[in-house]
Amino acid sequence: MTAERVNPPQLSPPTGFSHAVVATGTRVVFLAGQTALDTDGQVTGDTLPAQFEQALTNLLTALRAAGGTPADLARVTVYATDVAAYRTHAAELGRTWRELAGRDYPAMAVVEVVRLWDERALVELDGFAVLP
């Protein structure tokens, strides 16, 4: 995939995301929402940072199984049950993102939700990628 990250100077400087991503490739991979489930289907981690790391790991595992890499991500949506807590942990979550996915940020949004499918889940990530 070729990806052009577009961050117009007329918008505030992005931190941890890109305002737009122009992706050119031959395959689109739609990634289902991933929470902090382990291989037994149990939510792991009691904190937002721990659950975020597992959810992102799960998302990237699905992406790699489809033949992609983190740089192929064009869009990710983060669903959080507590945006205030997400903001409080933003620096740590950003470090986790960079360690697992690098600095080629996709277009992103964080959305607060009342609850997720599993009541213990604090965060869920979904997205799509464009592969070469």
Secondary structure, DSSP 8 states (H G I E B T S, - for coil): -EEEEE--TTS---SSSBSEEEEE-SEEEEEEEE-SB-TTS-B--SSHHHHHHHHHHHHHHHHHHTT--GGGEEEEEEEES-HHHHHHTHHHHHHHHHHHH-S---EEEEEE-S--SSTT--EEEEEEEEE-
